[in-house]
Amino acid sequence: MLSFIEVVANDFRNMGLFKISTKKTFLFVGPPRSGKTVFFSTMVDRLIRQAKDDGSSLTCIPEGKHSHKFVQTVIQSLQKQIWPKEGGTIDAFGELVYTLTYKGRLFDTQYQLSCCDYAGETFNAAYGDPDILESDVDKEQVDRLRGQVDSADVVFVIVDAVRLHNGDCPEIEDSLCGVAEVLKKRKKIRTALVLTQRDEFEEEDQEAVIEQLKEDYQGLHQTLRAMGAEFFWISSVVAMTDNKGRRVPPKKYKSERDSIDLLNPITWALKLPVQG
């Protein structure tokens, strides 16, 4: 039975009172082919589905048709066992905006989740080798990305654990160290390193993989630890092998069934209990 205070609070909430509007920018960045587009889209899809299925206290609503259309396109592609195309979103700026609302017992708190999706090469140019700027990378986009990182409240640095583990892309280390050093100086920005493709490793090997990454990238690891960054290892899509030996999304992909720890980073950012 609800207490008198809770009943009154519910009445005020229904009238549109007891809402705290908190505009926070959650920015998703990462090297080329890091999985940031799939991570963002499947995370949003999971939040929306969870709210519909179990009346979750956390809801996620797109601002504008573009954001909804983009995320739906990614999910539909995965459901057809096709990986989404690289290269960012479908509009000129690639801005995706969602409103997150946390419904507490007495108060509703609203946040703004913003993601600027772009070609991953822009990230390397912004924080890696300066000579990359001499290529076809748009300098205006590079400057814009740097400005967004500087003004963000929470930055998720998305990294493909398989590529990092294999060490086949030296520019990844340069750009990751570069952005970590920048974020270390911006003490008000909360930072999380999100490793993707956890399902590509056997469960009994995962601890050894993490230890290897700490050893191979000591400078990056020490910088992230010094700044109090959080670490997450997720799988947006638990892939399967098709009859041609290719890794593809599972049949009729569902974000709530075919992912691993997908919501852990966002619930940390919102300072909520981990929802799995």
Buried (B, 14 or more C-beta within 10 A) or exposed (E): EEEEEEEEBBEEBEEEEBBEEEEBBBBBBBBBEBBBBBBBBBBBBBBBBBBEEEEBBBBBBBBEEBBBBBBBBBBEBBBEBEBBEEBBBEBEEBBBBBBBBBBEEEBBBBBBBBBBBBBBBBBBBBBBBEEBBEEEBBEEBBEBBBEBBEEBBBBBBBBBBBBBBEEEBEBBBBBBBBBBBBBBEBEEBBBBBBBBBBBBBEEEEBEEBBEBBEEEBEEBBEBBEEBEBBBBBBBBBBBBEEEEEEBBBBEEBBBBEBBBBBBBBBBBBBEBEEBE
